[in-house]
Amino acid sequence: MTTPLPPLREELLLHPGPAANDGSPSWTLHDPARNRFYRLSWPAFEILSRWDAGDAAAVAAAVGAETTLQVTAEDVSATAEFVVGNFLSRPAPEPRGGDAIRRARAAYDRSPMERLLHGYLFFRIPLVRPDRALGRMLPRFAWTRHGLFRRATALAFVVGLFLIGRQWDVFLHQLVSTATAEGLVWYGAALAGAKIAHELGHALTAKRLGCRVPTMGVAFLVLWPVLYTDVTEAWKLTSRRDRIAVGAAGIAVELTIAVWAGLAWALLPDGPARSAAFVLATTTWAPRWRSMQARSCVSTGTSSRWTCSTCRTCTGALSRWRNGGCGKSCSASASRCRSPCRRRAAVP
């Protein structure tokens, strides 16, 4: 006796995905109720497209007859486990799917003590729902994408660097003189403003590319607070360049602020305005510079190959780290890499 496949929920959305490494197509499955995204391979897409065939054997036979793929009933059963385990199916009457759904839900749910022990490592507190406001703000910042502004920022960087170099002693003296209680307060305010601008950079870029930004707020990484922006819908973007743009927007905003604030400090006379420019420049530029120095694996120009800063040898594919040739140890996982090679973070 064959077991019917669990019926899929009707509100699930399917979007085209980026091409896989072997050139095969992929798709992105969106669960709007939980705002979760799942990347589907070509075989998984063909299996789900024929889900109404009835049972696993019938779906496998339909895929083999209508496509060039060869899948087995075990592949279809594994897809069914994925569907049930991620709550993508409608609740089925007993005895077809109720037990499986209860088992999956029991594995997913945790006791209050387990949630406390695991949740302190990372949890988020949403504070605002900015999607509508971002839509109104977006036209007001369109000028930042123009080539003229980018060329002006590059020129401001060169000129500001030259002028700061000529006043380097004054710059260092002001840096020491701001190391007071009042100076730390100003630095804290400038840092908060810079981080808000950082998150707005992520949010506005995602909104410009057609993504919804449901929440912004505070996340706690081992009880350390950081601002966050929910740009999960960037998964829908098929262009790798667009996804990189969303991830890099925050750093780009901070560096732009640092460039213009540095130029303002070099040109303004002594006074409150110059002091404010100095605080803003050092707050946005110095943390970015330190974070870039801390990453000892840097991109070689593509998203899949990286270079060890110690021996300058290519470490290979992003999904498989290996020794760069310098005798130092790196882990074999793309998500964890030990010194001296560190993986570049996607979204700071």
LOSE-456736 format. One record per atom (N, C-alpha, C): residue in three letters; x, y, z. Coordinates in steps of 0.02 Angstrom, whole numbers, plus 32768, in hexadecimal, padded with zeros to 4 digits. Each point is the difference from the previous one (the first is absolute). Layout:
BEGIN
ALAXYZ...
//
This chain:
BEGIN
MET802B7FC48000MET7FD5803C8000MET802C803E8000THR7FF3802D7FD2THR8027803E7FFBTHR7FE48035802FTHR802D802A8018THR7FEC8036802ETHR7FFA80407FD9PRO7FC780228002PRO7FF9803F7FDCPRO80308035801BLEU8015802B7FD4LEU802D80368014LEU7FD880368025PRO801F80218031PRO7FDC80358024PRO7FF2803B7FD2PRO7FC3801C8001PRO7FF080377FD2PRO802580408014LEU801880247FCDLEU8024803F800BLEU7FD080388012ARG8018802F8028ARG7FD8803B8011ARG7FF8802C7FC2GLU7FC6801E7FF9GLU7FF080257FC3GLU802180447FFDGLU8013801D803BGLU801B80447FFFGLU804B80037FF3LEU80217FC77FF6LEU804780007FF3LEU800E80227FBDLEU803880257FFELEU801380257FC4LEU80417FE57FE3LEU800580017FBFLEU803B7FE77FDELEU801F80377FD5HIS8041800A8008HIS802480347FDAHIS803B7FE07FDBPRO8012801A7FC6PRO803C7FE87FDEPRO803E800E802BGLY802E7FD18002GLY803D80088026GLY803D80067FD3PRO803A800C801DPRO803D80057FD8PRO80157FBB7FE6ALA802780007FCBALA80197FC27FE5ALA80307FE08032ALA7FFE7FBE8005ALA802E7FDC802CALA804680007FE3ASN80307FE78027ASN804680007FE9ASN800A7FD67FC1ASP7FD77FCD7FF7ASP80067FD77FC4ASP7FD6801A7FC6GLY7FE1803A8009GLY7FD8801F7FCBGLY7FB77FEC8000SER7FEC7FD2802ASER7FBA7FEB8003SER7FD680368021PRO7FC080057FEDPRO7FD58033801EPRO7FEE7FF08048SER7FEC80328025SER7FE87FF78044SER7FC4802D800BTRP7FDC7FF38035TRP7FC580288011TRP8002800E804BTHR7FDC80348014THR7FFC80138047THR7FB77FF98016LEU7FF57FD78032LEU7FBE7FF5801CLEU7FF8802D803DHIS7FCB80297FFFHIS7FF480318035HIS7FC37FEA8028ASP800A7FFA8042ASP7FC97FF3802EASP7FEC8044801FPRO7FCC80217FE7PRO7FEF80438018PRO7FE980018048ALA7FE37FCA8018ALA7FE77FFF8045ALA803A80048032ARG80397FE17FF1ARG803A8001802DARG8039802A7FE5ASN7FF6801C7FC4ASN803480287FDEASN80427FD97FFBARG7FFA7FC17FEBARG803A7FD57FF6ARG80097FF37FB5PHE803E7FF97FEDPHE80117FF37FBAPHE80287FBF7FFBTYR7FF17FD97FCCTYR80217FC07FF6TYR80177FFC7FB7ARG803F7FF17FF6ARG801B7FF97FBDARG7FF27FBA7FE6LEU7FDE7FFB7FC7LEU7FEF7FC17FE2LEU802E7FF17FC5SER801B7FC48000SER80277FEA7FC6SER7FD17FEE7FC7TRP801E7FF27FC6TRP7FD77FEE7FC6TRP7FD77FC0800EPRO801E7FCA801APRO7FD77FC5800EPRO7FC8800D8033ALA800F80278034ALA7FCC800E8032ALA7FC780277FE0PHE8010802F7FD4PHE7FCB80267FDFPHE7FD57FD37FD4GLU801F7FD47FDAGLU7FD97FD47FD5GLU7FD57FD08029ILE801B7FEA803AILE7FD87FD4802BILE7FC38025801BLEU800A803D801ALEU7FC88025801CLEU7FCE80167FCASER801880097FC3SER7FD380137FC9SER7FCF7FC87FF0ARG80127FC3800FARG7FD47FC67FF2ARG7FE77FE08041TRP7FFA80288034TRP7FED7FE88042TRP7FBA7FE18000ASP7FD680187FD4ASP7FBB7FE87FFFASP7FF97FBC7FDEALA80387FE27FEAALA7FFB7FBF7FDEALA7FE87FC9802FGLY8007800B8041GLY7FE57FCF8030GLY80337FE88031ASP80287FCE7FEDASP80307FE3802EASP8047800A7FE5ALA80317FE98028ALA8046800C7FEEALA80137FDE7FBFALA7FE97FC27FF5ALA80127FDC7FC3ALA7FE380237FC3ALA7FC280198004ALA7FE180217FC8ALA802480427FEFVAL801480258034VAL8024803F7FF4VAL80447FF27FDFALA80247FCD8018ALA80417FEF7FE3ALA7FF97FEB7FB8ALA7FCC7FD97FF1ALA7FF47FEA7FBBALA7FEF803B7FD3ALA7FD980318019ALA7FEE803B7FD8ALA803D802B7FF2VAL802C80098031VAL803C80287FF5VAL802C7FDE7FCCGLY80087FBE8005GLY802A7FDD7FCFGLY7FE480017FBAALA7FBD80007FFAALA7FE17FFF7FBEALA7FFE80457FDFGLU7FFC80358028GLU7FF680437FE4GLU803E802B8000THR80357FEB8022THR803F80278001THR803A7FD27FF3THR803B801C7FFCTHR803E7FD97FF8THR801C7FE78042LEU7FDF80108037LEU80177FEC8042LEU7FE97FBA8010GLN80277FDD8029GLN7FEE7FBE8019GLN7FFF8004804CVAL7FC47FFE801DVAL7FF980018048VAL7FDE7FBF8016THR80097FEF803ETHR7FE37FC3801BTHR7FC980118032ALA7FDC7FCC8013ALA7FCC800A8032ALA801D80168043GLU803F7FEA800EGLU80218016803DGLU800D804C7FFEASP8012801B7FC5ASP800980487FFAASP7FBF8025800EVAL7FCA7FE67FE8VAL7FBF8020800CVAL7FEE7FFB804ASER800E7FC88020SER7FF27FF98047SER802A8030802AALA803F800A7FEBALA802A80308023ALA7FE580477FF8THR7FE580107FC6THR7FE180417FF5THR7FC28007802CALA7FDA7FCA8008ALA7FC58002802AALA8013800D8049GLU80377FE18017GLU8017800D8044GLU801480498009PHE8020801D7FCCPHE801180478002PHE7FC1802B8005VAL7FCE7FEF7FD9VAL7FC180278000VAL7FDF7FFD8044VAL7FFA7FC5801DVAL7FDF7FF98040VAL802A801F8038GLY80427FF57FFEGLY802B801A8034GLY8003804B8003ASN7FF280227FC9ASN800180497FFEASN7FBA801E7FFDPHE7FCD7FD78010PHE7FBA80188005PHE7FE880207FBFLEU80137FE27FC8LEU7FEA80197FBELEU7FC27FDB7FE7SER7FE87FD08026SER7FC67FD97FECSER7FC380138029ARG7FC67FF57FE4ARG7FC2800B8025ARG7FF67FC68031PRO7FE4800E803CPRO7FF27FCA802FPRO7FD27FCD7FDFALA80157FC08002ALA7FD87FCB7FE1ALA7FD97FDA8035PRO7FC67FE67FEFPRO7FD97FD98031PRO80267FC18015GLU7FF07FE8803AGLU801D7FC08017GLU7FE77FC97FD1PRO80277FCB7FF2PRO80447FF8801BPRO803680147FCFARG7FED80277FCAARG8030800A7FCAARG803C80298014GLY7FF4803A801FGLY8039802C800DGLY8003801E8045GLY7FCD7FF3802AGLY7FFD80208041GLY803B7FED802CASP80117FC08001ASP80377FEA802BASP8042801F7FEAALA800B80027FBFALA803F801C7FE6ALA8006804A8011ILE7FC880247FF9ILE80018047800EILE800C800C804BARG7FE07FD7802AARG800A80088048ARG80497FF28013ARG801E7FCC7FE0ARG80467FF1800FARG802D80397FEAALA7FF2801D7FC6ALA802980387FE8ALA7FF8803C802DARG7FC2800D8016ARG7FF4803A802BARG80207FF58045ALA7FFE7FC28019ALA801F7FF28041ALA804B80097FFCALA801E7FED7FC6ALA804980097FF8ALA8011804A7FFATYR7FD280277FE4TYR800D80477FF6TYR7FF780278041ASP7FCC7FF08026ASP7FF18025803DASP80337FEE8036ARG800E8030802BARG802E7FF68038ARG7FDE80168040SER80187FE58037SER7FE680148041SER801A80468010PRO7FDF8023802FPRO801880438012PRO804980018015MET80177FCD8025MET80467FFF8015MET802F7FF77FC4GLU7FED7FD57FD0GLU80297FF77FC4GLU800380407FD7ARG7FC780227FFBARG800080407FDBARG802C80338022LEU800080008043LEU802A802F8025LEU804A7FF17FF5LEU80127FC08004LEU80467FED7FF9LEU801B800D7FBAHIS7FD57FF47FCEHIS801680097FBBHIS7FF480487FE8GLY7FCD8020801BGLY7FEE80427FE7GLY802F80378013TYR80267FF98037TYR802A80378015TYR803A800B7FCFLEU80107FCE7FD8LEU803680087FD0LEU7FED80327FC9PHE7FC27FFD7FEBPHE7FE9802F7FCDPHE7FB480068004PHE7FE8803E8009PHE7FB9800D7FFBPHE7FF680487FEAARG7FC6800C7FE2ARG7FF280427FE2ARG7FC2801E8020ILE800280428005ILE7FC680268018ILE7FED80327FC9PRO7FCC7FF37FD9PRO7FEB802F7FCCPRO7FE3803F801FLEU8015803A7FE7LEU7FE9803F801CLEU7FD280277FD0VAL800D7FFD7FBFVAL7FD980267FD0VAL7FF17FD37FC4ARG7FCA80127FDDARG7FEE7FE17FC0ARG800880357FCAPRO803A80037FE0PRO8012803B7FD8PRO7FED7FFC7FB7ASP7FDD7FCC7FE9ASP7FFA7FF57FB9ASP7FDE803B7FDCARG7FC98019801BARG7FDE80387FE0ARG802A80408002ALA801F800C8039ALA802B803C8005ALA803A7FFD7FD0LEU801C7FC57FF6LEU80387FF97FD1LEU7FEA80107FB9GLY7FC27FEC7FEFGLY7FE780107FBEGLY7FFA804B7FF5ARG7FF080268035ARG7FFC80497FF9ARG8046801F8000MET802E7FE28023MET8044801C8005MET80297FF37FC1LEU7FF27FCA7FDDLEU802B7FEA7FCALEU800B80357FCAPRO7FCC80247FE8PRO800D80337FCDPRO802C80398018ARG8000800D8041ARG80288038801AARG804A7FF08001PHE80127FC07FFCPHE80477FED8000PHE80177FE67FBCALA7FD8800D7FCDALA80137FE87FBDALA8041801F7FE8TRP8010803D8016TRP803C80227FE9TRP80407FDD8017THR7FFC7FD78034THR803C7FDD8018THR80167FC97FD1ARG7FD57FEC7FD1ARG80127FCB7FD0ARG801B801C7FC0HIS7FFF80417FF8HIS8019801D7FC1HIS804C7FFC7FFCGLY80187FF97FC3GLY80487FFD7FF6GLY8023803F8015LEU7FDF803A7FF9LEU8020803F8013LEU800F8001804BPHE7FD17FE8802APHE800C7FFF8048PHE80387FD08011ARG80037FC87FDFARG80357FCF800EARG8045801C7FECARG800380227FC8ARG8040801E7FECARG801380388030ALA7FCE80278017ALA800F80358031ALA80187FE38041THR7FE47FC68015THR80177FE0803ETHR80477FE67FF9ALA80107FE47FC6ALA80457FE97FF5ALA8031803A8002LEU7FEC80397FE1LEU802C803B8002LEU8006801B8047ALA7FC880008026ALA800380178045ALA802D7FD4802APHE80027FC07FF2PHE802C7FD28025PHE804A80137FF3VAL8011800B7FC1VAL8046800F7FF0VAL80148044801EVAL7FD680327FF7VAL801080438019VAL80027FFF804DGLY7FCD7FE1801FGLY7FFF7FFD8049GLY803C7FDC801DLEU80147FC97FE0LEU803A7FDB8018LEU8040802A7FFBPHE800580257FCAPHE803B802B7FF7PHE800180388035LEU7FC78020800BLEU7FFD80378030LEU80097FE88048ILE7FE47FC68010ILE800A7FE58044ILE80497FED800AGLY80207FE67FCCGLY80477FF08005GLY802B803C800FARG7FED80397FE5ARG8026803E800DARG7FF4801A8047GLN7FC87FEB801FGLN7FF180168045GLN80007FC4802FTRP802A7FCF7FF3TRP7FFD7FC28026TRP800C800A804AASP802F802B8011ASP800D800D8047ASP7FC3801E8023VAL7FDE802E7FDFVAL7FC4801E801CVAL7FC97FCA8008PHE7FFC7FD57FCEPHE7FCE7FCB8001PHE800B7FD1803CLEU803F7FEC800ALEU80107FD38039LEU7FF580238043HIS801180418003HIS7FF68024803EHIS7FB680058011GLN7FD7800C7FCEGLN7FB88004800DGLN7FE47FBC8014LEU801C7FCB7FE4LEU7FEB7FBD8013LEU800D7FF2804AVAL803A80168018VAL80117FF78047VAL7FD6802D802CSER7FF4803D7FE9SER7FDB8030802ASER7FB77FEE8008THR7FE47FD67FD2THR7FBA7FEC8007THR7FF67FC3802CALA80377FE5801BALA7FFA7FC5802BALA7FEE80158047THR7FC6801F8007THR7FE680168040THR7FB97FE58007ALA7FE3800B803BALA7FBC7FE8800BALA7FCF80207FCFGLU800780427FF6GLU7FD480227FD1GLU800D7FE87FB9GLY80407FF67FEFGLY800F7FE77FBEGLY7FE47FBB7FF3LEU80007FD58032LEU7FE37FBD7FF7LEU7FB580037FF5VAL7FDF80318020VAL7FB980087FF4VAL7FF380137FB8TRP8028802F7FE6TRP7FF880147FBATRP800F7FC67FD1TYR80347FD98010TYR80107FC67FD7TYR7FC77FCE8001GLY7FE17FF6803AGLY7FC77FD18004GLY7FC680187FD5ALA7FF280418002ALA7FC9801B7FD7ALA80107FF97FB6ALA803F800F7FEDALA80137FFB7FB9ALA7FFE7FB77FE9LEU80167FD3802BLEU7FFF7FB97FEELEU7FB97FE77FF6ALA7FD28016802DALA7FBA7FEB7FF8ALA7FE3801A7FBFGLY800E80407FF0GLY7FE8801B7FC0GLY801D7FDD7FC4ALA80417FEF8003ALA80207FDE7FC8ALA7FE27FBA7FF6LYS7FF27FDD8037LYS7FE47FBD7FFALYS7FB880027FE6ILE7FDA80338013ILE7FBD80077FE3ILE8004800C7FB5ALA8030802B7FEBALA800A800C7FB9ALA80167FBF7FDDHIS802A7FD98022HIS80177FC07FE5HIS7FC47FD27FF1GLU7FD37FF98030GLU7FC67FD47FF6GLU7FD1801C7FCCLEU7FF980427FFELEU7FD6801E7FCBLEU801D7FF37FBBGLY80427FFC7FFCGLY801F7FEF7FC0GLY7FEB7FBB7FE8HIS80017FCF802DHIS7FE87FBD7FEFHIS7FB680037FECALA7FD880238028ALA7FB880007FF6ALA7FED80227FBELEU801C803B7FF3LEU7FEF80257FC3LEU80177FDB7FC1THR803A7FE08004THR80177FDA7FC6THR7FD27FC57FF2ALA7FED7FDC8035ALA7FD37FC87FF6ALA7FBC80187FE5LYS7FE780388019LYS7FC1801B7FE8LYS800580147FB7ARG8037801E7FEEARG800A80167FBAARG7FFF7FC47FD0LEU80197FC78018LEU80037FC57FD6LEU7FC07FD68003GLY7FCD801B8021GLY7FBF7FDE7FFFGLY7FF27FD3803BCYS802980028034CYS7FF77FD5803BCYS7FD780258035ARG7FDA7FDA8025ARG7FDC801C8039ARG802C7FFD803DVAL7FFF80358028VAL80288004803EVAL7FCE8002803APRO7FF07FC6801DPRO7FCA7FFF8032PRO801280208042THR803E7FF78019THR801180198042THR804780198003MET800B802F802EMET804380158015MET7FFE8004804CGLY80397FF2801FGLY800180018049GLY80447FF2801CVAL80017FE0803BVAL803E7FF18023VAL80067FB58006ALA803B7FE67FEEALA80107FB98009ALA80357FFA8036PHE7FFF7FC98023PHE80317FF48036PHE80297FC37FEELEU8041800B7FF7LEU80307FCB7FF2LEU80257FF18041VAL7FEE7FCA8021VAL801C7FEF8042VAL7FF8803C802ELEU7FC3801B8001LEU7FEB8039802ALEU802180427FECTRP802380037FC7TRP801D803F7FE9TRP7FD1801E7FCDPRO7FE7803E800CPRO7FCD801B7FD3PRO801E801C7FBFVAL7FDF7FF17FC9VAL8011801C7FBEVAL7FBE800E7FDBLEU800180327FD6LEU7FC5800E7FD7LEU7FFB7FCC7FC8TYR7FC47FF27FEATYR7FF87FD17FC8TYR7FC880187FD3THR80027FEA7FC2THR7FCC800C7FCETHR7FEE7FBE7FE0ASP7FC07FF07FFEASP7FE97FC17FE3ASP7FFB80087FB4VAL80347FEA7FDDVAL800080017FB7VAL7FFF7FB97FE5THR7FD97FD58022THR7FFD7FBA7FECTHR7FE87FF87FB9GLU7FD6802E7FE8GLU7FE57FF97FBCGLU8035800B7FCBALA803D80128014ALA803680017FCEALA800D7FBC7FE2TRP7FE77FCB8021TRP80037FBD7FE4TRP7FDC7FFD7FBDLYS7FCF802B7FF5LYS7FDA7FFE7FC1LYS8028801A7FC6LEU80348026800CLEU8026801F7FCALEU80297FCC7FDBTHR7FF67FFD7FBFTHR80247FCF7FD8THR804680177FEESER800D80418001SER8042801A7FEESER802E7FFF803DARG80397FE17FF8ARG803180008036ARG80188046800FARG800580297FCDARG80168045800AARG7FCF8026802BASP7FBF7FF47FF7ASP7FCE8022802AASP80047FE98048ARG800B7FBF800BARG80057FE88045ARG803E801C8022ILE803780067FDBILE803C801E801DILE7FF48049800FALA7FD980237FD5ALA7FF28046800CALA7FDA800A8041VAL7FD07FD4800FVAL7FDB8006803FVAL802F7FF5803BGLY802C7FCF7FFBGLY802D7FF28037GLY80358035800BALA801780207FCAALA803680318005ALA7FE78047800BALA7FBF800B7FFEALA7FE580448003ALA801180228042GLY7FFD7FDB8037GLY800D801F8041GLY8047801B8005ILE80317FD87FECILE804680178001ILE800A803A7FD2ALA7FE07FFE7FC5ALA800780377FD0ALA7FE78041801DVAL7FC87FFD8025VAL7FE4803D801EVAL8030801C8035GLU801B7FD5802AGLU802E80188034GLU8040801D7FE2LEU801B7FE07FCDLEU803C801B7FE1LEU7FF380427FDDTHR7FC580077FE2THR7FEE80407FE1THR7FFC80378034ILE7FE07FF28039ILE7FFD80318036ILE804680128018ALA802B7FCE8006ALA8044800C8018ALA8027802D7FCFVAL7FF87FF47FBFVAL802480287FCEVAL7FEC804A8004TRP7FBF800D8000TRP7FEA80468000TRP800D80228043ALA7FFA7FDA8037ALA800F801D8042ALA804A80108006GLY802B7FD47FE5GLY8048800E8001GLY8012803D7FD7LEU7FE180087FC5LEU800D803B7FD8LEU7FE8803F8024ALA7FC57FFB8021ALA7FE6803A8024ALA802F80148039TRP801C7FCE8024TRP802F80118035TRP803D80247FE5ALA80187FEB7FC7ALA803C801E7FE4ALA7FF480477FE8LEU7FC280127FEDLEU7FF280417FE3LEU7FE280328031LEU7FDE7FE78033LEU7FDE802D802ELEU803180208031PRO7FF0803E8018PRO8029801E8035PRO7FF17FE08043ASP802A800D8031ASP7FF57FE48043ASP7FBD8018801BGLY7FDD7FD1801FGLY7FBE8010801CGLY7FD77FC18008PRO7FC280098016PRO7FD47FC5800BPRO7FF57FD77FC1ALA7FF980217FC6ALA7FF37FDB7FC2ALA803B7FD37FEEARG803D801B8009ARG803B7FD77FF1ARG80077FC68031SER7FF1800C803FSER80027FCA8032SER7FCD7FCA7FF0ALA7FC480147FEAALA7FCC7FCF7FEFALA80167FD77FC3ALA801F80227FCEALA80187FDC7FC5ALA80377FCE8013PHE802B8014802FPHE80367FD38016PHE7FE47FC28022VAL7FD0800A802DVAL7FE27FC78023VAL7FDE7FD17FCFLEU7FDB801D7FD0LEU7FDC7FD77FD0LEU80317FDA7FD3ALA803580217FEBALA80307FDF7FD4ALA80247FC78023THR8018800C803CTHR80257FCB8023THR7FD27FC88017THR7FC18010800ETHR7FD07FCC8015THR7FF07FD17FC7THR7FF9801A7FC3THR7FEB7FD67FC8THR803C7FE17FDCTRP803880237FFDTRP80387FE67FD9TRP80297FCD8028ALA8010800F803EALA802D7FD58026ALA7FE37FB9800APRO7FC07FF88014PRO7FE77FBB8008PRO80007FD97FBEARG7FF180227FC8ARG80017FDD7FC0ARG80477FEA7FEFTRP8032802C800ETRP80457FEF7FF0TRP80187FC5802AARG7FEE7FFF8041ARG80157FC9802AARG7FDF7FBF7FEBSER7FC180047FEDSER7FDD7FC27FECSER801D7FE47FC0MET8015802D7FD2MET801D7FE87FC2MET80457FE2800DGLN8026801D8030GLN80407FE38010GLN7FF97FBD8023ALA7FCB7FF88027ALA7FF77FC28025ALA7FF07FC57FD3ARG7FE6800D7FC5ARG7FF07FC97FD3ARG803E7FEF7FD8SER801C7FC6800ASER803E7FEF7FDFSER7FF77FD77FC1CYS7FC17FF07FEFCYS7FF27FE37FBECYS7FDA80357FD9VAL801A80147FC7VAL7FE180357FD9VAL7FEC7FE47FBCSER7FCC801D7FE3SER7FE87FE97FC0SER8032800E7FC9THR80067FD27FD0THR802E80097FC8THR7FDC801D7FC4GLY7FC280158008GLY7FDC801D7FC9GLY7FC27FD97FEDTHR7FFA7FC28016THR7FC47FDA7FF5THR7FE47FEB8043SER7FC27FE97FFFSER7FE07FEE8040SER80127FBB8017SER80267FD97FD9SER800C7FBB8012SER80497FF0800FARG802D80317FFBARG80467FF2800DARG801C8035802FTRP802D7FEB802DTRP8018802B8035TRP804B7FF98006THR80228031801CTHR804880008004THR801680068049CYS80317FD78013CYS801C80038043CYS802F803C8004SER7FF7802B8032SER8029803C8004SER80477FF18017THR800B7FC4801BTHR80447FF08018THR802C7FEB7FC6CYS7FE77FD37FD5CYS802A7FE77FCACYS7FE980167FBBARG7FC780247FFCARG7FE580197FC1ARG7FF07FC67FCFTHR7FEC7FC8801ATHR7FEF7FC77FD7THR7FB57FF58001CYS7FE37FEF7FC7CYS7FB87FF87FFCCYS7FEA7FC5802BTHR7FCD800A8028THR7FE87FCC802ETHR7FCA7FD67FE1GLY7FE9800F7FC4GLY7FD07FD57FDEGLY7FB980198008ALA7FD17FD37FF3ALA7FB980127FFFALA7FE880158044LEU7FCF802D8000LEU7FE4801A803FLEU7FE07FC88028SER7FE37FCE7FDESER7FDF7FCA8023SER80307FCC801CARG804180087FF2ARG80317FD08017ARG80428023800ETRP800C8010803ETRP803D80238013TRP80397FCE8007ARG803D80157FEFARG80397FD5800CARG803D802A800FASN80367FE08013ASN803E8022800FASN801680297FC3GLY8011803E800BGLY8016802A7FC9GLY80487FF57FEBGLY80247FD48021GLY80457FF27FEDGLY8032801A8032CYS7FE880248034CYS802D801F802FCYS800B7FD5803EGLY7FE27FC58002GLY80087FD5803AGLY7FD080108039LYS7FD580317FF6LYS7FCF80128034LYS7FC17FD77FF5SER7FDB7FF68035SER7FC67FD47FFCSER7FC180277FF6CYS7FD67FEB7FD2CYS7FBD801B7FF6CYS7FCF7FC78004SER7FC2800F8015SER7FCF7FCB8005SER7FE77FEE7FBAALA7FDF7FC77FF9ALA7FE87FE97FC0ALA7FB880147FF3SER7FE780328023SER7FBB80157FF9SER7FFD80487FE9ALA7FCF800F7FD5ALA7FF980457FE8ALA7FE7802D8037SER7FDE7FE58032SER7FE3802A8034SER802E800A803BARG80387FDB8004ARG802F80078037ARG80467FFC7FE5CYS80298030800FCYS80457FFF7FE8CYS802C80208035ARG80337FDC8016ARG802980188037ARG803A802A7FE5SER80228022802FSER8039802B7FF0SER80357FD77FDCPRO8024801D7FCFPRO7FFE80477FEEPRO7FCD80107FCBCYS7FDB7FCF7FE7CYS7FCF800D7FCBCYS7FBB8005801FARG7FDD80367FF3ARG7FBD8009801BARG7FD0800D7FC6ARG7FC57FE48006ARG7FCE800A7FCBARG7FE680478002ARG7FF6801F7FC6ARG7FE380437FFCARG7FB67FFD8011ALA7FEA80288030ALA7FBA80008014ALA7FD5801D7FC9ALA7FC37FE37FF6ALA7FD580177FCBALA7FDE80428012VAL7FE38004803CVAL7FDE803D8016VAL801980108045PRO80298034800APRO801A80128042PRO7FC8800E8031
//
